């Protein structure tokens, strides 16, 4: 049946393709929104975890300071955390 309609109405194929494009576009928008929501949720967890890590580092520094020099025990190297949350929020918008 569809093949007969396609031969009689060549524009029918174009209409089918347009509908397919609209459907694909809708699915892509939905996937994008779900991905953005997931990334946003993960970023909130990272923010929360980074605050806990900073609190633990402060507590560790107090303990190490009570035992002597913090730099001597930890060595001269230090860890750093670069907060990218604002960039991630901007990229999601």
C-alpha positions, 0 to 999 in steps of 0.5 A: 500500500505504501509503495503505491502511495509513494509512486503516486505521490512523490511528496509523500516520501518527503513528508515521511522524512520530515516526520522522521526528522521531527521525531528524531529531533524530539528524541534528541531534545529529550536525551539532552535534557536527561543528560543535562539533569544527570550532569547537574545532579552529579555536579551537586554531588561533587560540590558536596564532596569537595566541601567534605574534603576541604573540611577533612583537610583542615582537620588533618592539618590541625592534627598534623600541626599538633604533631609538628610542622604540617609541611614536614610531615606532608612534604612540600607538595600539596593537592589542589581542587579547581572548581569547574562548577560554574563552567559546567553550569554555563555549558549546560545552559 
